[in-house]
Amino acid sequence: MTAKLKILFGFYQICTVLSSTYSARLPDKYTGWTDNLANVISVDWSGFFLPEQCLGYALRLLAIALSPVALIALLMIAGISALSQLMTAELEQVSYMRQDASVECGSDDHGPITALAIGFIVLWPAGSLVLFTSLLAACYKPLQAKTPNALTRATAFLHREYEKTWYWWEAVELARKLVLTGFVLLIPEERAFVRLVVATLICSCYAVALAVVRPYKRVEDNVLAVATSLVLLLLFLGTNWSTIFLGIQERYQGADPADVLGFRSLNVIVDSMIILVAVVLAFFLVGAIIAARRVAKVPTIRLVSTKQPPELSIVRGLTWHLFNSHIWSTGQDAVKVIKGELEQLLPDIKVDDLKDIGALEEYIQSSQNCLREIRSSLEKDKPLVLVQEADPEKGGGTLQALRDECPEDLQPAIFDNDWPLTIWYRIDEFQLISLKIIAEAVLLCSPNFLDRTSLPLCVSGELESQSLAFSKPCTLWASPANAGSLALADEIAAAFAPDRETAGLTICTTDDRPASATHLLLYLNEDSFVSDERLAEQVKQAREDKLKIVMAHENDPALGGCQFSRFFEVTPQELIAGGLYKDLAKSCFPGRHRKVSLVLLAKSLGATPARSRAGLLASGSVVEGSTSLAMRSLGGLSRVFAKMSSRSSAEAREVSGGEASSVQQQV
């Protein structure tokens, strides 16, 4: 929003000086309201206290020029910093001073005023440009290295809206406004038309430059900046035409300007320009919407609060945000996926995973980014992210089993310090949740977010953000013979059909199949086909009746979760041979992954998106920040990525040197 306000205010600043600086003359019906608005915004408030005739213009100029200083001093006393822009009310050009008609230009009274004005020009316009440029130059190295310091944070209002490559664009924007609103006055008044030519050239070049480099981070800000530049260009072109029109009309008696310009009156010129400006604005509005929708579809991690990608920074002296340590025999494939996905979701992240184990000594000797094991990580106060492998064939196990195999002296530091923990499932739909947990932990230990305890993130198009509704009636049969199915059905209803009477979802719990049933919910946990023999008969009958069966595989140990291989042991062979498990069951995982499981189940029941894709992109996915880091060390701002492994945690070795480390714990 700050960038948009600055763009629009800069546009207004230039528009208000068309009559004073460029001697543009337009009909009063077009300029009356703008003049009144300029008078309200003007910092010349001396008229509120004394009539202007009681004050010489030298005193008024002094008050106008110093009023921003007084305002800044007042705000600093209150603990706030602010900037104030100089804008003065404009009067018609005459042979006397424009601001004080009692002073004749070139007279003895005019000389001191001119000297005072030149001094304040050096103080404010030129001084501001020099100050901003100097501050931005001093910020070059920390901004390029993404290592913010006190100066970059204090001057964030100058560069935070711009891409890293174009962080200095605010100085260019200020120079443009100063030239268009003031420095063109160095061209003599009798050559006012040359001022218009210069302004037209500047506006055209600036509009092209904006369209090419696109300096703003937000696509809508780039579109707005180009649109306002083109509108300014059209305004200056219109002013050129009106100046030529009036020049022909006043200098050549009997001449008709329509013979040269084709316009019958000045009003026709202005009306034509207004229509052209409206068309341009409408065109860019449509373009901005299309561009914003296209950018929103790119699968990158964004902040829920701003819908923009987070600015990933790193403490000075470090190179990597994240180091991936893992067991080579079973963890390479998962770490490769994690690294690749994180680099797509967070394009600025720097991840090191020590691809070549043979280069370990070289890594340690040549760089400080190779704290190899958990002991070294803890000694260096490096924060950890624990990633638990879910696949038993890849070293998976329970968290308690991993703790038991971990050296006793490391157990409290790893398992009792409230480190962020996520489970890595080898199913695409669930991996994004784990990646966001890792990304949140990385961001919370970067300098830009050290003051935050949680950071809600979203990714365009993710399942977790989808709002579903049952457009067609769905009657879900949750058999009493299938223990746990009713609880899961209630979870689905609570998430997507809280008002079942109007939501289209009905849950039946009769012993026999209801005639209106459209789906059978087959909930698979450790008690399925064991606790009640009726379930097998009900499933068999449902298959004969062509009733659609939606299978849900529980993976939460607290709810009786077990490995899917168990069901080939307890399910009647008749059902297995008949192809019951030909269709994949939807996995039901615990924690933050549960919402994705419910979305997949609801879609299997016929639920569809409740809103348009654009609405989903605009709303994003609010992810409750579940990560609370107990240890944040300024020396450990690059993240440690820990994959827990039952095969590697007992083999932890001390290795010195490095910036970031992690332990792979595979479960």
N, C-alpha and C positions, 0 to 999 in steps of 0.2 A: 504493500500500500504506500510506503514511503516513496518508492521510486515513481509510482504513478502520480502522486501529489507534486513531486519535484518537476516531473515532465510537464504537467498541466500548468503549474505555476510559472515555469519558464516560458511556456507558450503565451500565457497571459501577460507576462512582463514585456515581451517583445511587441505584442499586439497593442498595448496601451501607449507605446511611443510612436506609433505610425504618424500621428498628427504633429507631434512636437519635434521629433527627430528628423522625419522624412518629409515634413510639410505636406502631408496628405490631407486633402480636403474632401470630406464626404458629407452627404446630406445629414442634417441634425437627427433625423429619425433613426439613423443607423449608429450614431455616435453618442447620443445623449445618455443612454444607460451605461455605456462603458466609461464615460467621463465621470459619472456619479460614483460608479464602483471604484474607479481609480482614486477619487477623492477620499472615499471611506478607508481604503487600504493605505493611503499615503501616510508616511511617518511625520508629515508636517502638521503637528497638532497645536501650533502656537496660536492659531485663530480661535481655539476654544477658550483661551484665557484672556487674550487682548486682541482688539481689532488689528488687522494687518497693517493699517495705516500708522499705528503707534510703534511699530517695530521696523527698524531699517532692515533691508534684506541681508546685510552682513550678519546681523544677530540671528535672523531666521535661518540662514544657511548654516551658521554655527550650531544652532539648536538641532536642525535636521541631521547634520552630519554626526553630531555627538550623541544623539538620542539612542542609536543602537548600542553605543558603549555603555550608556547609563542602564539600558535594559539588560545587557549581558551582566553587568556588575550586580544588578538587582537579583537576577536569577542565580548567579553564582553564590550570592549570600544565602539564598534559599536552598542551595545544594543542587542546582540544576544548571546545565549548560545549554545555551541556545544561540541561534544566529538570527539576525534581523536584516532584512533587505531594504535598500534605500529606494523609495518610490515617491515621487513628488507629483502634485497635481499640475497639469499642463494648461497653459493659456495660449491664446493665439499669438503668432509671431508678429511683432511690430518693430518700429524703429527704436523702441526702448527695450529694457530687459524683459524677457518673457515672464519671469516670476515677480517682478516689481516694476510696474510701469512708471514709477516716479524716478527711476534711475535711467539716465540716457546712456546708451552704449557708447563707450569710448570716452566718457567724461571722467573727471577726477574721482567721482564717487564709484565709478565702475571698476577702476583699477584695483583697489584693495579687495573688492569682491572676487575679481578674477583670480588674484593671487591666492586667496583663501580657498576658492573652488579647486584650483590646481593642486593645492596641498592635500585637500581631502580626496581628490581623485587618486593621488598617490597612496593615501592611507587606506581607502576602501576598495575601489575596483582593482587597481594594480596590486595593492598590498594583499588583497584576498587571493588573487591569482598566484602571486609569489608564495604566499603562505601555504595554500593548498598544494601547489606543486612541490614545495619543499617537504611537506609532510608525507605526501605520496611517495616521493623519492626515497625517503627514509624507511618507508614500509616495504620497499621492493624485496629485499632478501627474506625477511620473515614470511611475507605473503607467498612468495614463490616456493619457499621450503615448507609452507604450511605449518609453521611454528609460531603461533600468535604470541605476542608479548603485550606489555602495557600500552605501548604506542599504537599497535594495530587495533587493540580493543577500544582505545580512546578515539581513534579516527575512523571507526567502523562506518560512521555515517557517510564517509567519502567513498568507500570502496565495497561495502557489503552487497550492494545491488548488482555488481558487475562480475563478469567472469574473471578468473584469475589472470588470464592473458591481458585483459583490458581493464585492470583494476584502476588505472590512471585516467579513465574516461571522464571522470567528474571534472578534472582540470580542463579537458577539451570542451566540455559542456559549459563550464563557467566562462571560458574564453569566448566561446560563440555568443553567449548572452551579453557579455561586456562589449564585444564589437558591435553587435546589432543594436544595443540600447544606448551606447555611449560613445565609443571610440570613433564611430562614423561621423561624429560631430566635428572631428578634426578637418573634415572636408568642408570648405566654406559654404555658407548658406546659399549664396548665389548659384552654387552648383549642387543644389539639393537633389536633382535628378540623378547625379552620379552616386549619391548615397543609396538611392533605390537600386541602381545597377549593382553596386557592391553587395548590398544585402541580398539581392536575388541570386547572385552567384554563390554567396556563402550558403544560403538555404539549399540550393540545388546540390552543391557538393556535399553538404552535411547529410542530406537525405540519402544520397547514394552511399556515403560512407556507413551510415547506420544500417542500411539494407545489406551491405556486404559483410561487415564485421560482426553485427549483432552482439553488442557488448554486454547486454543485460542477461542475467541468469534466467529470468522468467520470459517465456516466449511472448506473453501478453504485453510485457513492458517493452520488448523490442518492437512489436507491432504498433503500440501506442506512440512510441518515440518516432517511428517512421511516419505514422499518420499525421502527427502534429507538425513534423517538419514539412511534409508535403502541403498541408493546409497553410502553413506560413508562406511557403513558396507561392501558392495560389493567391494569398492575400497581397504579397508584394507585387505579383504580376498584375492583380487588379488595381493596386495603387499606381503602378506604372501607367496603366491605361487611363485611369482617371486623371492623373497629372497631365498626360498628353492631351486628353480631351479638354481639360480646362485651359491648358496653355494655348491650344488652337483657338478656343472660344474667346479668350481674353486678348490675345496678341494680334489676331488677324480679324479685323472687323469685316463682317459680311461672310466670313468663311464658315462652312458647316462641318463640324468635326465628323459627322456621319459619313462624309465623302472619303475620309481617311480611315477611320476606325470601324465604320459600319454600325455604330451604336447611335441611336437618336438622342439619348439623354444620359446624364450621369446615373440616374436611377436604374436604367437598363443594365449598365455595366455592373453596378453593385448587385442587382438582383441575379444577374447571370453568374456572378462569382459565388454568391450564396448557394445557388443551386448546385454549382460545380463542387463546392466544398462539401455540401450534404451528400452528394453522390460518392465522393472520395471517402468520407467517413463511413458511409454505409458499406462500401466495398471492403474497407479495412476491418470493420466490425465483423463481417462474415469471415474474412480471412483470419482474424484473431481467434474466433470460435473454432474454426477448422484446425488451425495450428495447435491450439490448446488441447483439443480432443486427440490429435495425433500424438502429441508429446505425452499425454496422460496414459496412452496405451503402452508406452515403452515400459517393460517390467523392471523398474528400478525401485529401490527402497526410498520411501519418502516419509517426511515427518507428518504425522496426522494433523498437527497444529497449523502447518503452513502449506501442506500438499506439495512441498518442494524437497528435492534431495538434500540430505544433511551435508553440511560442510565438514569434511573429515580433516582434522588437523593432527599434528604430532608434536611432542615436546622437542625442544632443541637438543640436538646431539644424537637423536635416534633416527633410524632409517625405516624400520618396519613397524606397521601397526599390529601385525599378527604373526606369530610363528607357529607352524603346524608340526608337532612332534607326534610320531605314530609308530606302531609296530610294523615292520616292513613286510612281514609275511601275510598279514591279514588286513592291514589298514590303508594300504596305498590307494586302493580304488576309491574308498570313501573320502579320503583326504583330497584326492584329485578332484572329485566332484565338488566338495566343499570349497576348495580354493577357486575353481572355475566359476561356480555360481556366485560366490561373494564378489569376485572381480567384475561380474556383470551387474549385480545388484548395487554394489558400491564401487563405481568406476575408479575412484581415487584411492582405494585401499591398496596397501602394499603388503603382500603375504609372502613369507619365506617358509619353505617346507624341506629344505636340504635334500634336493632331489638325488644327489650322488653321495651315498654313504662313504665312498672312498675318499671324498674330499672333505671329510669331517675336520681333520687336523688343519687343512688349509683354510677352512671356514673360520675356525677358532682363532688362528693366527692372524688372518687378514681382516677380520671384521668382528664387531662386538654384537652381532645379531644371532649368536649361536649358543645361548644358554641351553644346553641340550636336555637336561633332565630336571625333574621336579625339585631336587635339593637345591640346585643352583638357582632355580626360579624363586624359591622361597627365601633363600639367602639374600637375593637382590630385591626382595619385596615386589616381585612381578605379580600382577593380578592374573588369575586363572579363569578359564572357561572350561567347564567339564562337559564333555560330549560322550554320552554313553551309547555304545553299540547295542542294537537290539537283536541282531541276527546271531543265534548261537553258533552257526557254522562259520561266523567271522570272529569268533572269540567272545560271543555275547554271554552274559550272565546277569544275575541280580546285583543291585548296588551293594547289598550286604555282603555278597560273596566277594565282590571286588575289594571291599573294605577289609575283609578278613585276610585277603592275600597281600594287601599293601603292608609294607613295613610299619611296625607299631609306632615308631617315632614320627612317621609322616602322616598317620591317619588323622590326628586332630587338625593339622594344617590344611589337609586336602578336603576332608569331609565335614568338618565342623565350623568352617569359616564362612558359610553362607555364600560360596562362590556360585555364579550362575551355572545351572545344570540343564541340559537338554538331552533328549534321547534321539539318536539318529536312526530313523526308519528308512529302509531301502525301498520306499514307495514314493514316487515323485510328488504326489499331492501333499504329503506330510513333510517333505524335506524343507519346504519354504518356511514353515513355522520354526524349525530348528535354526535355519539360517538367519531368521529375524532375531531370534534370541541371541545368537552369536554376535550379530551386527549391533544390537542394542548394547551388549556388554562392551564391545569395542568403542562405540561412540561415547558411552558414559565415562570412559577413562581417557578420552581425548580432551585437550585443553578447552575446546569450545563448549563442552557440556559437563564440566567438572562440578558445577553447582546443581546438577540435576540428580535425582535418585531413580527416576524412571524416564523412559523416552518412548512413547507410543509410536509405532512404525506401521506403515501400510505399503502394499505393493499392488499396483493396478491389476485388476482382474483376478486376484487371489480368491480361492474358495472361501476363506475365512470371512471375507467382506460381503459375500453374496447374501442378499435378502430374498428368500424364496416364499412362494405362495402356492397353494393347491388350486389351480384354476378349474380342475375337474374333480368331482367328488371321489374321494378315496376312502374305502372302508378297510381298515387294517385289522386283521385277525391276530390277536396275541393270545395264544392258547394257554390256559392254566397249566397244561402239561409241560409247557416249555418255561421252566423257571427263569425269571429275569427278563422275559420278553416284554411284559407289561411295563416294567420300569424303563426299558429302553424306548418303548413306544411313547411313554409319557415324556421322555427327554426330547424326542423329535417334535411332539406336539407343543411342548413348552417353548421350543426354539423357533418354530415356524408357523404354528397354528394355536396361539394362546386362547383365541376365542373359537372353539371348535364348532360352534353352531353356524358360524359364518365363514370359517376358514376352509371348509371343504374336506377336513380330515375327521374321520370317525374311527374310534378304537373299540373293537368288540372283544370280549373276554369269555365268550360262551365255550362250553366243552365241545359242542358240535359246531361244525363249520356253519356260519350264518349265510343265508342265501344271498345277502347283499355284499358279501366280502369280495373285494377286488385284489387283495394281496394277503399272503400269509407271511408273518414275520418269524423267521427261523433264527432264534438267538442261540449261538454256539458258544458254550463255555464248558468248564470241566464237568458239569452235571448233565449236559445234554445227552439224551438217549440212555441215560443211566438212572436218573432219579424217577422217571415216569415212563413206563413202556408205551403209554398211549401216544406219545409224540411220534414214534415211528409210523404208527398206523395213520395218524392224521396227515403226516407228510406224504405218505403213500397215496392216500385218498386225494389230497390236494393235487398231486401230480397227475392222477387219473382224470381229475376234473379240469385239468388245464388251468388251475388257479396259479397265478404268478407268485413265486416264492422269492422273497427278499431275504438273503442270508447275511447275518451280522456276526463276525468273529470277534469275540471279546478278548482283548489283550491286556486288560488291567488285572494284575494279580489280586487286587482287593475285591474284584467282582467275579472271581473264578476264572480269570484268563488263563489260557494254556496254549501250547503249540498246536498248530493246525493238524500236525501228523497224528495227534491223539484221536481225531474224529474218524480216521480210517480204521481205528481199532474198535471203537464203540458203536459206530453207525452200522446198522444191519447191511449185510453184503448185498441184499436185494436192491437197496437204495443206491449203494455205491455203483453197482453194475448198471443200474438204470440211468446213471449220469447225473445224480444229484449235485455232485460237486464239479460238474462240467463248467458251470458259471461260477466265477470267482465270488467269494464272500467279501463283504465290505469290512475292512478292519476297523475295530473300535479301540482307539488308543486313549490313554488317560491324559490329564492335564490340558494344556493349551491345544494339543492335537485333537481333542475330543470334538471341537466345533467342526473341524473338517470332516470327521467321521459322520457327524449328523447331517452335514450338507450332502455328502455322497449317498447316504441312506434316503434322505428326503427326495433327491433326484431320482433314485430308483423307484420311489413310490409315485413319481409323476409330477413332483413339484417343479416349478419353473421360476425364473427370475421375476421378482415382484415389481422391479423397476427397470427402466432402460439401462443399457450399458453406460451411457453418459452419466446417468444419475449415480450409478455405482462408483464410477471413477471420481465423481465430484465428492462423494461422501467418504470414500476411502475405508479402510478397516481400522477401527480403533482397537488397538491391542493393549490390553491392560499391562502396564509395566510391572513385570513380576521380578525384575532383577534388582536386587539391592546389594551393592558391593560394599562389603565391610572394610576392605582395604583399598585405598587409592594412594599410590605413591607417585610423586612427581618424577621420580626416577624410573617408574615402571609404567609409563603412559602408553608404551606400545604393548599390545595385548598378548597375553599368553593363551594359547589354545590347547586345551588338554583333552585328548581322547583317551578314555580310561580303558585299560586292557588287563584282563586277568593273566595274560601271558607276559606283560611287560612291566606291570607295576612292581612286581617283586624283584625286577632286575634293574631298578633305578640306580644310576651311577652318578657320581659327582663329576661335573665338567665345569671348568671355570671359563669366564669371559662370555660376552654376548649381551644382546639387548632384550631378547624375548625368548621365551621357552614355553613348552607345553608338555603335558604327559598324556599319552594316548591310553585311555582306559576303554577297552573293548568289552562289551558285554554280549 
